[in-house]
Amino acid sequence: MEFLTPPFMQRALLAAVLVGVIAPAVGIYLVQRRQALMGDGIGHIAMTGVGLGFLLSTSPVWMATAVAVAGAVVMELIRWYGRTRGDLALAMLFYGGMAGGVLLINLSDTGSNANLTSYLFGSLSTVSSEDITSICVLAAFVLLVTLGLRRQLFAVSQDEEFARVTGLPVRALNLLVAVTAAVTVTVAMRVVGLLLVSALMVVPVAAAQQISRSFKVTFVLSVVIGTAVTLAGTITSYYQDVPPGATIVLLAIAVFVALTLLATPMAGRRARRSEAASGGCTLEVPASRPAPDELRV
């Protein structure tokens, strides 16, 4: 338990636990909405906030949060109103955010390329007490939203039209998901980095989906996986002196591969049991008339 002795490791482990919980908690809604790369785009935008924080000698975490939230709102507006040029506008927003961050941090007196690298890929030794306070406050907001409004967010993520018919404020909830994703990105940037945070939001969810069939089980399992890989990656980076963000993401991918290999024979056994229970009867459709997508036997 030597890794618990240094104060910076205590702060890093606390940050890792919080990130491991909230990243998949938000990511599950992004996956359901087919917006798995949204976190990556917000990470690019947040770079401008980091650079602005150094330039104005304020907290880079809080400044990145403000800029990322504003960027997430703009992304949602583009999604609602953008037509043929929506993708182009998003691309310019993402690249402009990254370029702005690099420019601003080099214009500041306190910033440097070393500071930039720690925000891009994460760094254990740079997690300060002030960062922990910010991370705890922001993580509490994310958990309040993802758990308190889980039914409404799930309904909107599954079928916006149905949710609108039932009276849910679809646009407000979509905007809340985007804002929550932006907050999650800024929380996680000290541990996994802005360039890799999207993977931590998506990969644990994809891994959990391999062996679960319900939203509730997927939610819980993805949080468990996220917490496990962030802790394991943080401890590994302490002993092996490797980048924490890259280590955490590779561990998450390894879990995904392992669960995928485990799920394949399980799916085969379930199919055989189902066939045996139905007496081996199957519905055959002539080759000239393929079955519609809605047909389930």
C-alpha positions in Angstrom: 0.0 0.0 0.0 3.0 2.3 -0.6 1.1 4.2 -3.3 -1.3 5.6 -0.6 1.5 7.4 1.2 2.3 10.3 -1.2 -0.3 13.1 -0.9 -0.4 13.6 -4.7 -1.4 9.9 -5.1 -4.2 10.3 -2.5 -5.6 13.2 -4.5 -5.1 11.3 -7.8 -6.9 8.2 -6.5 -9.8 10.3 -5.3 -10.0 12.0 -8.7 -9.8 8.7 -10.4 -12.7 7.2 -8.4 -14.9 10.2 -9.2 -14.0 10.1 -12.9 -14.5 6.4 -13.1 -18.1 6.8 -11.7 -19.3 9.8 -13.6 -17.8 9.2 -17.1 -19.7 6.0 -17.8 -22.8 7.5 -16.1 -22.9 10.2 -18.7 -21.5 8.1 -21.5 -24.4 5.6 -21.4 -26.8 8.3 -22.6 -24.4 9.4 -25.3 -24.1 5.9 -26.5 -27.9 5.5 -26.6 -28.2 8.7 -28.5 -25.5 7.6 -31.0 -23.2 10.5 -30.0 -20.3 8.5 -28.8 -17.8 11.0 -30.1 -19.4 14.0 -28.5 -17.0 13.9 -25.6 -14.1 14.1 -28.0 -15.4 17.2 -29.6 -16.1 18.9 -26.2 -12.5 18.0 -25.2 -11.2 20.0 -28.1 -13.3 23.0 -27.2 -12.3 22.8 -23.5 -8.7 23.4 -24.5 -9.6 27.0 -25.2 -10.8 27.2 -21.6 -7.6 25.8 -20.3 -5.5 28.3 -22.2 -7.8 31.1 -21.2 -7.4 30.1 -17.5 -3.6 30.4 -17.8 -3.8 33.6 -19.7 -6.1 35.2 -17.1 -4.4 33.6 -14.1 -7.6 31.9 -13.0 -8.5 28.2 -12.4 -8.0 26.3 -15.7 -10.6 23.7 -14.5 -13.4 26.3 -13.9 -12.6 28.2 -17.1 -12.5 25.0 -19.1 -15.9 24.1 -17.6 -17.4 27.4 -18.7 -16.0 27.2 -22.2 -16.9 23.5 -22.6 -20.5 24.2 -21.4 -20.8 27.1 -23.9 -19.4 24.8 -26.6 -21.8 22.0 -25.8 -24.8 24.4 -26.0 -23.5 25.6 -29.5 -23.2 21.9 -30.5 -26.8 21.2 -29.6 -28.0 24.3 -31.4 -26.1 23.2 -34.5 -27.7 19.8 -34.2 -31.1 21.3 -34.0 -30.9 23.9 -36.7 -27.9 22.8 -38.8 -28.8 21.2 -42.1 -26.3 20.4 -44.8 -23.5 22.4 -43.2 -23.9 21.1 -39.7 -20.9 18.8 -39.9 -18.7 21.5 -41.3 -19.7 23.9 -38.5 -18.9 21.3 -35.8 -15.5 20.6 -37.4 -14.6 24.2 -37.3 -15.8 24.5 -33.7 -13.6 21.5 -32.6 -10.5 22.5 -34.5 -10.9 26.1 -33.5 -11.2 25.1 -29.8 -7.9 23.1 -29.9 -6.0 25.8 -31.9 -7.3 28.5 -29.5 -6.1 26.6 -26.5 -2.6 26.1 -27.9 -2.4 29.8 -28.8 -3.7 31.2 -25.5 -1.5 28.9 -23.3 1.6 30.0 -25.1 0.6 33.7 -24.8 0.3 33.4 -21.0 3.2 34.0 -18.6 2.5 30.9 -16.5 1.6 28.4 -19.2 3.9 26.2 -21.2 3.8 23.1 -23.5 4.4 21.0 -20.4 1.2 22.3 -18.8 -0.6 21.7 -22.1 0.5 18.0 -22.2 -0.7 17.4 -18.7 -4.2 18.5 -19.7 -4.2 16.7 -23.0 -3.1 13.3 -21.6 -3.6 13.6 -17.8 -1.0 13.8 -15.1 -0.9 12.4 -11.5 1.4 14.8 -10.0 -0.5 17.9 -11.1 -3.8 17.2 -9.4 -3.9 19.9 -6.7 -6.1 20.4 -3.7 -8.0 23.1 -5.6 -8.5 20.7 -8.4 -10.0 18.1 -6.0 -12.5 20.7 -4.7 -13.5 21.6 -8.2 -13.8 17.9 -9.2 -15.9 17.0 -6.2 -18.4 19.9 -6.8 -18.7 19.1 -10.6 -19.0 15.4 -10.0 -21.8 15.9 -7.5 -23.7 17.9 -10.2 -23.1 15.1 -12.8 -24.4 12.4 -10.4 -27.4 14.5 -9.5 -28.4 14.8 -13.1 -27.6 11.3 -14.3 -29.3 9.5 -11.4 -32.1 12.0 -10.5 -33.3 12.3 -14.1 -32.3 8.8 -15.3 -35.9 7.8 -16.4 -36.4 11.0 -18.4 -33.0 11.0 -20.0 -33.3 7.3 -20.9 -36.7 8.0 -22.6 -35.3 10.9 -24.6 -32.2 9.0 -25.6 -34.2 6.0 -26.8 -36.9 7.8 -28.8 -37.2 11.6 -29.0 -40.5 11.6 -30.8 -42.1 9.3 -28.2 -40.7 11.3 -25.4 -42.1 14.5 -26.9 -45.5 12.9 -27.3 -45.5 12.0 -23.6 -44.9 15.6 -22.7 -41.2 15.5 -21.8 -39.2 18.7 -22.5 -37.0 17.0 -25.1 -34.9 20.0 -26.1 -34.2 21.0 -22.5 -33.2 17.4 -21.6 -31.0 17.1 -24.6 -29.3 20.4 -23.7 -28.9 19.1 -20.1 -27.1 15.9 -21.4 -24.8 18.1 -23.5 -24.0 20.3 -20.5 -23.5 17.3 -18.2 -21.1 15.8 -20.8 -19.1 19.0 -20.9 -18.8 19.1 -17.1 -17.7 15.4 -17.2 -15.0 16.2 -19.7 -13.5 19.0 -17.5 -13.7 16.7 -14.4 -11.8 13.9 -16.2 -9.1 16.0 -17.9 -6.8 15.9 -14.9 -6.9 12.1 -14.8 -7.2 10.8 -18.4 -6.7 14.0 -20.4 -8.9 15.9 -22.8 -7.9 13.7 -25.8 -8.8 10.4 -24.2 -11.7 11.3 -21.9 -14.3 10.3 -24.6 -13.0 6.7 -24.5 -13.6 6.5 -20.8 -17.2 7.7 -21.4 -17.9 5.1 -24.1 -15.7 2.0 -23.7 -17.0 0.9 -20.3 -20.5 1.2 -21.5 -19.7 -0.8 -24.7 -18.1 -3.4 -22.5 -21.1 -3.7 -20.1 -23.5 -4.0 -23.1 -21.7 -7.2 -24.1 -23.1 -9.1 -21.1 -26.2 -7.2 -20.0 -29.6 -6.8 -21.5 -31.1 -4.0 -19.4 -30.4 -0.3 -19.0 -30.1 -0.6 -15.3 -27.6 -3.4 -15.3 -25.6 -1.8 -18.0 -25.5 1.5 -16.1 -24.3 -0.2 -12.9 -21.8 -2.5 -14.6 -20.3 0.3 -16.7 -19.7 2.4 -13.6 -18.0 -0.6 -11.9 -15.8 -1.1 -14.9 -15.0 2.6 -15.2 -14.0 2.8 -11.5 -11.9 -0.4 -11.7 -9.9 0.7 -14.8 -9.3 4.2 -13.5 -8.0 2.9 -10.2 -5.9 0.2 -11.8 -4.5 2.6 -14.4 -3.7 5.2 -11.8 -1.9 2.7 -9.6 -0.1 1.2 -12.6 1.1 4.6 -13.7 2.6 5.3 -10.3 4.7 2.1 -10.2 5.6 1.9 -13.9 5.9 5.6 -14.6 3.6 5.5 -17.6 0.9 8.0 -18.7 -2.2 7.5 -16.6 -4.7 8.4 -19.3 -3.3 6.0 -21.9 -3.0 3.2 -19.3 -6.6 3.7 -18.2 -8.0 3.6 -21.8 -6.0 0.6 -22.8 -7.3 -1.3 -19.7 -10.8 -0.3 -20.5 -10.3 -1.7 -24.1 -8.9 -4.9 -22.6 -12.0 -5.3 -20.5 -14.2 -4.8 -23.5 -12.3 -7.4 -25.5 -12.5 -9.9 -22.6 -16.2 -9.4 -22.1 -16.8 -9.7 -25.8 -15.0 -13.0 -25.9 -17.0 -14.2 -22.9 -20.3 -13.0 -24.4 -20.0 -14.9 -27.7 -20.3 -18.5 -26.3 -23.0 -17.2 -23.8 -25.1 -15.9 -26.7 -24.7 -19.2 -28.5 -25.9 -21.2 -25.4 -28.9 -18.9 -25.0 -29.8 -19.3 -28.7 -29.6 -23.1 -28.3 -31.7 -23.1 -25.1 -34.3 -20.9 -26.8 -34.4 -23.2 -29.8 -34.8 -26.3 -27.6 -37.6 -24.6 -25.6 -39.5 -23.9 -28.8 -39.2 -27.5 -29.9 -36.7 -26.7 -32.6 -39.4 -24.9 -34.7 -38.2 -21.9 -36.7 -40.1 -19.7 -39.1 -38.7 -20.0 -42.6 -39.1 -17.2 -45.1 -38.7 -17.7 -48.8 -35.5 -16.4 -50.2 -37.4 -14.2 -52.7 -39.2 -12.5 -49.8 -36.8 -11.4 -47.1 -38.3 -10.9 -43.6 -38.9 -7.4 -42.5 -36.8 -5.9 -39.7 -39.8 -5.9 -37.3 -40.1 -9.7 -37.6 -39.0 -11.5 -34.4 -39.4 -15.2 -33.8 
